Amino acid sequence: MAKIRDIELGDFPLILAPMEDVSDPPFRALCKKHGADLMYTEFISSEGLIRDAMKSVQKLDIYEYERPIGIQIFGYDIESMKQATRITEQTNPDIIDINYGCPVKKVALKGAGAGILQDIPKMVEMTKEIVKSTHLPVTVKTRLGWDEDSKYIVEVAERLQDVGIEAISIHGRTRKQMYKGEADWSLIADVANNPRMNIPVFGNGDIDTPEKAVEYKNRYNVDGVMIGRASIGYPWIFNEIKHFINTGEHLAPPTVNDRVEAAIQHLEMSVEWKGEILGIAEMKRHYTNYFKGIAHFKKTRMKLVTSFDLNEIRETLDEIKENADRYEFVS
């Protein structure tokens, strides 16, 4: 049984990764419904929280049905991160997670996210101060290292555990790799199998099928897996993996109707939470995956991803539903 302090997550938890402009409340609602055991929010800027910036504060929205839920924060200044931790704590999440993994330039080159992998002593000190400033369990999401020559994750994980983190999620790439190439899980396994480690170690990177989840579970001995890109527009992946782990068999894939229902729910919640313009815009990345593999769908997909008229999008989704029996899936 994987546990973060007294939060029981099951024998092999499946975790929704914190993804910017993806892991918002509408999307999390669907992932929870379809089997995610633990979810994290989009990452939230410590400086934004302190300045009371609307976008940052809105990301603190969490709901009872999402529990257990972790709020993820990032920043480069230790004092600001401590302040952000105290602000975050007031919204009563189950966990506070520190982002030491985001590779994008505007974050990493300021020394936040994966940028802190160039300064391990500061990373340890920041973690220690955050742990001291909250009564909540603190977890970390990070990468193998900054580049090929600095993959110190085994030592880093030990040091972070020593200053009080209660779980670690490791993406099997360096910052330099961004999201390219194949994730290297051998170093994640070195952390998971390190006899000094007594906190849960979760692996992240390239888990996109039930078979791969089972293979990596058995081969690398991690305590659970974190799923990111494979869940975008496909929240069913969590229950599909669970079913395969338990039975060795595949769940029937979602039908066209299932996909439309999910897309409609997602759209309506997105518009309600973010407003019409942003809600419609941020749904576009999901439609391709919601309807992936359907033959002769390009024209309909283009209508979904190019329209900014809410009624037109609803009508298009209703049309797909009405004609569901005419669509075929191609492998």
Contacts in CASP RR format, 6 or more apart in sequence:
PFRMAT RR
TARGET T0000
AUTHOR 0000-0000-0000
METHOD contacts of the structure
MODEL  1
MAKIRDIELGDFPLILAPMEDVSDPPFRALCKKHGADLMYTEFISSEGLI
RDAMKSVQKLDIYEYERPIGIQIFGYDIESMKQATRITEQTNPDIIDINY
GCPVKKVALKGAGAGILQDIPKMVEMTKEIVKSTHLPVTVKTRLGWDEDS
KYIVEVAERLQDVGIEAISIHGRTRKQMYKGEADWSLIADVANNPRMNIP
VFGNGDIDTPEKAVEYKNRYNVDGVMIGRASIGYPWIFNEIKHFINTGEH
LAPPTVNDRVEAAIQHLEMSVEWKGEILGIAEMKRHYTNYFKGIAHFKKT
RMKLVTSFDLNEIRETLDEIKENADRYEFVS
1 8 0 8 1.000
1 9 0 8 1.000
1 10 0 8 1.000
1 11 0 8 1.000
2 8 0 8 1.000
2 9 0 8 1.000
2 10 0 8 1.000
2 11 0 8 1.000
2 12 0 8 1.000
2 13 0 8 1.000
2 200 0 8 1.000
2 223 0 8 1.000
2 224 0 8 1.000
3 9 0 8 1.000
3 200 0 8 1.000
4 38 0 8 1.000
4 68 0 8 1.000
4 95 0 8 1.000
4 137 0 8 1.000
4 139 0 8 1.000
4 166 0 8 1.000
4 167 0 8 1.000
4 200 0 8 1.000
5 137 0 8 1.000
5 166 0 8 1.000
7 38 0 8 1.000
7 68 0 8 1.000
7 94 0 8 1.000
7 95 0 8 1.000
7 137 0 8 1.000
9 37 0 8 1.000
9 38 0 8 1.000
9 68 0 8 1.000
9 200 0 8 1.000
10 37 0 8 1.000
12 217 0 8 1.000
12 223 0 8 1.000
12 224 0 8 1.000
12 225 0 8 1.000
12 245 0 8 1.000
13 37 0 8 1.000
13 38 0 8 1.000
13 202 0 8 1.000
13 223 0 8 1.000
13 224 0 8 1.000
14 35 0 8 1.000
14 36 0 8 1.000
14 37 0 8 1.000
14 213 0 8 1.000
14 224 0 8 1.000
14 225 0 8 1.000
14 227 0 8 1.000
14 238 0 8 1.000
14 241 0 8 1.000
14 242 0 8 1.000
15 36 0 8 1.000
15 37 0 8 1.000
15 38 0 8 1.000
15 39 0 8 1.000
15 40 0 8 1.000
15 169 0 8 1.000
15 202 0 8 1.000
15 224 0 8 1.000
15 225 0 8 1.000
15 226 0 8 1.000
15 227 0 8 1.000
16 23 0 8 1.000
16 28 0 8 1.000
16 31 0 8 1.000
16 36 0 8 1.000
16 38 0 8 1.000
16 39 0 8 1.000
16 40 0 8 1.000
16 226 0 8 1.000
16 227 0 8 1.000
16 228 0 8 1.000
16 231 0 8 1.000
16 238 0 8 1.000
17 23 0 8 1.000
17 40 0 8 1.000
17 141 0 8 1.000
17 169 0 8 1.000
17 204 0 8 1.000
17 226 0 8 1.000
17 227 0 8 1.000
17 228 0 8 1.000
17 231 0 8 1.000
18 40 0 8 1.000
18 41 0 8 1.000
18 42 0 8 1.000
18 43 0 8 1.000
18 72 0 8 1.000
18 97 0 8 1.000
18 99 0 8 1.000
18 141 0 8 1.000
19 42 0 8 1.000
19 228 0 8 1.000
19 229 0 8 1.000
19 232 0 8 1.000
20 42 0 8 1.000
20 43 0 8 1.000
20 102 0 8 1.000
21 42 0 8 1.000
21 282 0 8 1.000
21 285 0 8 1.000
22 42 0 8 1.000
22 228 0 8 1.000
22 232 0 8 1.000
22 285 0 8 1.000
23 39 0 8 1.000
23 40 0 8 1.000
23 41 0 8 1.000
23 42 0 8 1.000
24 41 0 8 1.000
24 42 0 8 1.000
24 59 0 8 1.000
24 270 0 8 1.000
24 273 0 8 1.000
24 274 0 8 1.000
24 282 0 8 1.000
25 61 0 8 1.000
25 62 0 8 1.000
25 63 0 8 1.000
25 66 0 8 1.000
25 269 0 8 1.000
25 273 0 8 1.000
26 265 0 8 1.000
26 266 0 8 1.000
26 269 0 8 1.000
26 270 0 8 1.000
26 272 0 8 1.000
26 273 0 8 1.000
27 235 0 8 1.000
27 266 0 8 1.000
27 286 0 8 1.000
28 36 0 8 1.000
28 39 0 8 1.000
28 41 0 8 1.000
28 66 0 8 1.000
28 69 0 8 1.000
29 63 0 8 1.000
29 65 0 8 1.000
29 66 0 8 1.000
29 265 0 8 1.000
29 269 0 8 1.000
30 235 0 8 1.000
30 262 0 8 1.000
30 265 0 8 1.000
30 266 0 8 1.000
31 39 0 8 1.000
31 231 0 8 1.000
31 235 0 8 1.000
31 238 0 8 1.000
32 39 0 8 1.000
32 65 0 8 1.000
32 66 0 8 1.000
33 235 0 8 1.000
34 235 0 8 1.000
34 236 0 8 1.000
34 237 0 8 1.000
34 238 0 8 1.000
34 239 0 8 1.000
35 238 0 8 1.000
35 239 0 8 1.000
35 242 0 8 1.000
36 231 0 8 1.000
36 235 0 8 1.000
36 238 0 8 1.000
37 238 0 8 1.000
38 68 0 8 1.000
38 69 0 8 1.000
38 70 0 8 1.000
38 95 0 8 1.000
39 66 0 8 1.000
39 68 0 8 1.000
39 69 0 8 1.000
39 70 0 8 1.000
40 69 0 8 1.000
40 70 0 8 1.000
40 71 0 8 1.000
40 72 0 8 1.000
40 95 0 8 1.000
40 97 0 8 1.000
40 141 0 8 1.000
41 59 0 8 1.000
41 60 0 8 1.000
41 62 0 8 1.000
41 69 0 8 1.000
41 70 0 8 1.000
41 71 0 8 1.000
41 72 0 8 1.000
41 93 0 8 1.000
42 59 0 8 1.000
42 72 0 8 1.000
43 72 0 8 1.000
43 73 0 8 1.000
43 74 0 8 1.000
43 99 0 8 1.000
43 102 0 8 1.000
44 56 0 8 1.000
44 59 0 8 1.000
44 60 0 8 1.000
44 71 0 8 1.000
44 72 0 8 1.000
44 73 0 8 1.000
44 74 0 8 1.000
44 84 0 8 1.000
44 88 0 8 1.000
45 53 0 8 1.000
45 56 0 8 1.000
45 73 0 8 1.000
45 74 0 8 1.000
45 75 0 8 1.000
45 84 0 8 1.000
46 73 0 8 1.000
46 74 0 8 1.000
46 75 0 8 1.000
46 77 0 8 1.000
46 80 0 8 1.000
46 81 0 8 1.000
46 83 0 8 1.000
46 84 0 8 1.000
47 75 0 8 1.000
47 77 0 8 1.000
47 80 0 8 1.000
48 55 0 8 1.000
48 56 0 8 1.000
48 57 0 8 1.000
48 84 0 8 1.000
49 56 0 8 1.000
49 57 0 8 1.000
49 60 0 8 1.000
49 73 0 8 1.000
49 83 0 8 1.000
49 84 0 8 1.000
49 87 0 8 1.000
49 88 0 8 1.000
50 80 0 8 1.000
50 83 0 8 1.000
50 84 0 8 1.000
50 87 0 8 1.000
59 71 0 8 1.000
60 71 0 8 1.000
60 87 0 8 1.000
60 88 0 8 1.000
60 91 0 8 1.000
61 273 0 8 1.000
62 69 0 8 1.000
62 70 0 8 1.000
62 71 0 8 1.000
62 91 0 8 1.000
62 92 0 8 1.000
62 93 0 8 1.000
67 94 0 8 1.000
68 94 0 8 1.000
68 95 0 8 1.000
69 93 0 8 1.000
69 94 0 8 1.000
69 95 0 8 1.000
70 93 0 8 1.000
70 94 0 8 1.000
70 95 0 8 1.000
70 96 0 8 1.000
70 97 0 8 1.000
70 139 0 8 1.000
71 88 0 8 1.000
71 91 0 8 1.000
71 93 0 8 1.000
71 95 0 8 1.000
71 96 0 8 1.000
71 97 0 8 1.000
72 96 0 8 1.000
72 97 0 8 1.000
72 98 0 8 1.000
72 99 0 8 1.000
72 141 0 8 1.000
73 81 0 8 1.000
73 84 0 8 1.000
73 85 0 8 1.000
73 88 0 8 1.000
73 96 0 8 1.000
73 97 0 8 1.000
73 98 0 8 1.000
73 99 0 8 1.000
74 98 0 8 1.000
74 99 0 8 1.000
74 102 0 8 1.000
74 107 0 8 1.000
74 112 0 8 1.000
74 113 0 8 1.000
75 81 0 8 1.000
75 84 0 8 1.000
75 99 0 8 1.000
75 107 0 8 1.000
75 110 0 8 1.000
75 111 0 8 1.000
75 112 0 8 1.000
75 113 0 8 1.000
76 110 0 8 1.000
76 111 0 8 1.000
76 112 0 8 1.000
76 116 0 8 1.000
78 122 0 8 1.000
78 125 0 8 1.000
78 126 0 8 1.000
78 129 0 8 1.000
81 98 0 8 1.000
81 126 0 8 1.000
81 129 0 8 1.000
81 130 0 8 1.000
82 129 0 8 1.000
82 130 0 8 1.000
82 133 0 8 1.000
85 96 0 8 1.000
85 130 0 8 1.000
85 133 0 8 1.000
85 134 0 8 1.000
86 133 0 8 1.000
86 134 0 8 1.000
88 96 0 8 1.000
89 96 0 8 1.000
89 134 0 8 1.000
89 135 0 8 1.000
89 136 0 8 1.000
93 136 0 8 1.000
94 136 0 8 1.000
94 137 0 8 1.000
95 136 0 8 1.000
95 137 0 8 1.000
95 138 0 8 1.000
95 139 0 8 1.000
96 130 0 8 1.000
96 134 0 8 1.000
96 136 0 8 1.000
96 137 0 8 1.000
96 138 0 8 1.000
96 139 0 8 1.000
97 138 0 8 1.000
97 139 0 8 1.000
97 140 0 8 1.000
97 141 0 8 1.000
98 126 0 8 1.000
98 127 0 8 1.000
98 130 0 8 1.000
98 138 0 8 1.000
98 139 0 8 1.000
98 140 0 8 1.000
98 141 0 8 1.000
98 165 0 8 1.000
99 112 0 8 1.000
99 113 0 8 1.000
99 141 0 8 1.000
100 113 0 8 1.000
100 114 0 8 1.000
100 115 0 8 1.000
100 116 0 8 1.000
100 117 0 8 1.000
100 123 0 8 1.000
100 140 0 8 1.000
100 141 0 8 1.000
100 142 0 8 1.000
100 143 0 8 1.000
101 113 0 8 1.000
101 114 0 8 1.000
101 115 0 8 1.000
101 117 0 8 1.000
101 141 0 8 1.000
101 142 0 8 1.000
101 143 0 8 1.000
101 171 0 8 1.000
101 175 0 8 1.000
102 108 0 8 1.000
102 112 0 8 1.000
102 113 0 8 1.000
102 114 0 8 1.000
103 113 0 8 1.000
103 114 0 8 1.000
103 143 0 8 1.000
103 175 0 8 1.000
103 177 0 8 1.000
103 178 0 8 1.000
103 179 0 8 1.000
107 113 0 8 1.000
107 114 0 8 1.000
107 115 0 8 1.000
108 114 0 8 1.000
108 115 0 8 1.000
108 175 0 8 1.000
109 115 0 8 1.000
111 118 0 8 1.000
111 119 0 8 1.000
114 142 0 8 1.000
114 143 0 8 1.000
114 145 0 8 1.000
114 146 0 8 1.000
114 175 0 8 1.000
115 146 0 8 1.000
115 175 0 8 1.000
116 122 0 8 1.000
116 123 0 8 1.000
116 126 0 8 1.000
117 123 0 8 1.000
117 142 0 8 1.000
117 143 0 8 1.000
117 145 0 8 1.000
117 146 0 8 1.000
117 150 0 8 1.000
117 156 0 8 1.000
117 175 0 8 1.000
118 146 0 8 1.000
118 150 0 8 1.000
120 152 0 8 1.000
120 156 0 8 1.000
120 159 0 8 1.000
123 156 0 8 1.000
123 160 0 8 1.000
124 156 0 8 1.000
124 159 0 8 1.000
124 160 0 8 1.000
124 163 0 8 1.000
127 138 0 8 1.000
127 140 0 8 1.000
127 160 0 8 1.000
127 163 0 8 1.000
127 164 0 8 1.000
127 165 0 8 1.000
128 163 0 8 1.000
128 164 0 8 1.000
130 138 0 8 1.000
131 138 0 8 1.000
131 163 0 8 1.000
131 164 0 8 1.000
131 165 0 8 1.000
137 166 0 8 1.000
137 167 0 8 1.000
138 164 0 8 1.000
138 165 0 8 1.000
138 166 0 8 1.000
139 165 0 8 1.000
139 166 0 8 1.000
139 167 0 8 1.000
139 168 0 8 1.000
139 169 0 8 1.000
140 160 0 8 1.000
140 165 0 8 1.000
140 167 0 8 1.000
140 168 0 8 1.000
140 169 0 8 1.000
141 168 0 8 1.000
141 169 0 8 1.000
141 170 0 8 1.000
141 171 0 8 1.000
141 204 0 8 1.000
141 226 0 8 1.000
142 153 0 8 1.000
142 156 0 8 1.000
142 168 0 8 1.000
142 169 0 8 1.000
142 170 0 8 1.000
142 171 0 8 1.000
143 153 0 8 1.000
143 170 0 8 1.000
143 171 0 8 1.000
143 172 0 8 1.000
143 173 0 8 1.000
143 174 0 8 1.000
143 175 0 8 1.000
144 151 0 8 1.000
144 153 0 8 1.000
144 170 0 8 1.000
144 171 0 8 1.000
144 172 0 8 1.000
144 173 0 8 1.000
144 174 0 8 1.000
144 184 0 8 1.000
144 187 0 8 1.000
144 188 0 8 1.000
145 151 0 8 1.000
145 152 0 8 1.000
145 153 0 8 1.000
145 156 0 8 1.000
145 174 0 8 1.000
145 175 0 8 1.000
146 174 0 8 1.000
146 175 0 8 1.000
146 176 0 8 1.000
147 174 0 8 1.000
147 175 0 8 1.000
147 176 0 8 1.000
148 174 0 8 1.000
148 176 0 8 1.000
150 174 0 8 1.000
151 174 0 8 1.000
151 187 0 8 1.000
153 170 0 8 1.000
153 187 0 8 1.000
153 188 0 8 1.000
153 190 0 8 1.000
153 191 0 8 1.000
154 187 0 8 1.000
154 190 0 8 1.000
154 191 0 8 1.000
154 194 0 8 1.000
157 168 0 8 1.000
157 170 0 8 1.000
157 191 0 8 1.000
157 194 0 8 1.000
157 197 0 8 1.000
157 201 0 8 1.000
158 194 0 8 1.000
158 196 0 8 1.000
158 197 0 8 1.000
160 168 0 8 1.000
161 168 0 8 1.000
161 196 0 8 1.000
161 197 0 8 1.000
161 198 0 8 1.000
161 199 0 8 1.000
165 199 0 8 1.000
166 199 0 8 1.000
166 200 0 8 1.000
167 199 0 8 1.000
167 200 0 8 1.000
167 201 0 8 1.000
167 202 0 8 1.000
168 191 0 8 1.000
168 199 0 8 1.000
168 200 0 8 1.000
168 201 0 8 1.000
168 202 0 8 1.000
169 202 0 8 1.000
169 203 0 8 1.000
169 204 0 8 1.000
169 226 0 8 1.000
170 187 0 8 1.000
170 188 0 8 1.000
170 191 0 8 1.000
170 201 0 8 1.000
170 202 0 8 1.000
170 203 0 8 1.000
170 204 0 8 1.000
171 183 0 8 1.000
171 203 0 8 1.000
171 204 0 8 1.000
171 205 0 8 1.000
171 226 0 8 1.000
172 183 0 8 1.000
172 184 0 8 1.000
172 185 0 8 1.000
172 187 0 8 1.000
172 188 0 8 1.000
172 203 0 8 1.000
172 204 0 8 1.000
172 205 0 8 1.000
173 179 0 8 1.000
173 180 0 8 1.000
173 181 0 8 1.000
173 183 0 8 1.000
173 184 0 8 1.000
173 205 0 8 1.000
179 229 0 8 1.000
182 206 0 8 1.000
183 204 0 8 1.000
183 205 0 8 1.000
183 206 0 8 1.000
185 203 0 8 1.000
185 205 0 8 1.000
185 216 0 8 1.000
185 219 0 8 1.000
185 220 0 8 1.000
186 220 0 8 1.000
188 201 0 8 1.000
188 203 0 8 1.000
188 220 0 8 1.000
188 222 0 8 1.000
189 219 0 8 1.000
189 220 0 8 1.000
189 221 0 8 1.000
189 222 0 8 1.000
191 197 0 8 1.000
191 201 0 8 1.000
192 201 0 8 1.000
192 203 0 8 1.000
192 220 0 8 1.000
192 221 0 8 1.000
192 222 0 8 1.000
192 223 0 8 1.000
193 221 0 8 1.000
200 223 0 8 1.000
200 224 0 8 1.000
201 222 0 8 1.000
201 223 0 8 1.000
202 222 0 8 1.000
202 223 0 8 1.000
202 224 0 8 1.000
202 225 0 8 1.000
202 226 0 8 1.000
203 216 0 8 1.000
203 220 0 8 1.000
203 222 0 8 1.000
203 224 0 8 1.000
203 225 0 8 1.000
203 226 0 8 1.000
204 225 0 8 1.000
204 226 0 8 1.000
204 227 0 8 1.000
204 228 0 8 1.000
205 226 0 8 1.000
205 228 0 8 1.000
206 212 0 8 1.000
207 213 0 8 1.000
207 216 0 8 1.000
207 225 0 8 1.000
207 226 0 8 1.000
207 227 0 8 1.000
207 228 0 8 1.000
207 230 0 8 1.000
207 241 0 8 1.000
208 229 0 8 1.000
208 230 0 8 1.000
208 237 0 8 1.000
209 230 0 8 1.000
210 237 0 8 1.000
210 240 0 8 1.000
210 241 0 8 1.000
210 243 0 8 1.000
210 244 0 8 1.000
210 245 0 8 1.000
210 250 0 8 1.000
211 244 0 8 1.000
213 225 0 8 1.000
213 241 0 8 1.000
213 244 0 8 1.000
213 245 0 8 1.000
214 241 0 8 1.000
214 244 0 8 1.000
214 245 0 8 1.000
214 248 0 8 1.000
216 222 0 8 1.000
216 225 0 8 1.000
217 224 0 8 1.000
217 225 0 8 1.000
217 245 0 8 1.000
225 241 0 8 1.000
227 237 0 8 1.000
227 238 0 8 1.000
227 241 0 8 1.000
230 237 0 8 1.000
231 237 0 8 1.000
231 238 0 8 1.000
232 285 0 8 1.000
232 286 0 8 1.000
232 289 0 8 1.000
233 262 0 8 1.000
233 266 0 8 1.000
233 286 0 8 1.000
233 287 0 8 1.000
233 288 0 8 1.000
233 289 0 8 1.000
233 290 0 8 1.000
234 289 0 8 1.000
234 290 0 8 1.000
234 292 0 8 1.000
235 262 0 8 1.000
236 251 0 8 1.000
236 253 0 8 1.000
236 254 0 8 1.000
236 258 0 8 1.000
239 251 0 8 1.000
240 250 0 8 1.000
240 251 0 8 1.000
240 253 0 8 1.000
243 249 0 8 1.000
243 250 0 8 1.000
243 251 0 8 1.000
244 250 0 8 1.000
244 251 0 8 1.000
253 329 0 8 1.000
254 262 0 8 1.000
255 324 0 8 1.000
256 291 0 8 1.000
256 294 0 8 1.000
256 320 0 8 1.000
256 321 0 8 1.000
256 324 0 8 1.000
256 327 0 8 1.000
257 321 0 8 1.000
257 324 0 8 1.000
259 290 0 8 1.000
259 291 0 8 1.000
260 290 0 8 1.000
260 317 0 8 1.000
260 320 0 8 1.000
260 321 0 8 1.000
260 324 0 8 1.000
261 321 0 8 1.000
262 290 0 8 1.000
263 283 0 8 1.000
263 286 0 8 1.000
263 287 0 8 1.000
263 290 0 8 1.000
263 291 0 8 1.000
263 317 0 8 1.000
264 314 0 8 1.000
264 317 0 8 1.000
266 283 0 8 1.000
266 286 0 8 1.000
267 279 0 8 1.000
267 280 0 8 1.000
267 283 0 8 1.000
267 313 0 8 1.000
267 314 0 8 1.000
267 317 0 8 1.000
270 279 0 8 1.000
270 280 0 8 1.000
270 282 0 8 1.000
270 283 0 8 1.000
271 279 0 8 1.000
271 280 0 8 1.000
271 310 0 8 1.000
273 279 0 8 1.000
274 282 0 8 1.000
276 310 0 8 1.000
277 308 0 8 1.000
280 307 0 8 1.000
280 308 0 8 1.000
280 310 0 8 1.000
280 313 0 8 1.000
281 308 0 8 1.000
284 304 0 8 1.000
284 305 0 8 1.000
287 301 0 8 1.000
287 304 0 8 1.000
287 305 0 8 1.000
288 301 0 8 1.000
288 305 0 8 1.000
291 297 0 8 1.000
291 300 0 8 1.000
291 301 0 8 1.000
291 304 0 8 1.000
291 320 0 8 1.000
293 329 0 8 1.000
293 330 0 8 1.000
293 331 0 8 1.000
294 327 0 8 1.000
294 328 0 8 1.000
294 329 0 8 1.000
294 330 0 8 1.000
295 327 0 8 1.000
295 328 0 8 1.000
295 329 0 8 1.000
295 330 0 8 1.000
296 327 0 8 1.000
297 327 0 8 1.000
300 316 0 8 1.000
300 319 0 8 1.000
300 320 0 8 1.000
303 312 0 8 1.000
303 313 0 8 1.000
303 316 0 8 1.000
304 313 0 8 1.000
304 316 0 8 1.000
304 317 0 8 1.000
307 313 0 8 1.000
307 316 0 8 1.000
320 327 0 8 1.000
END
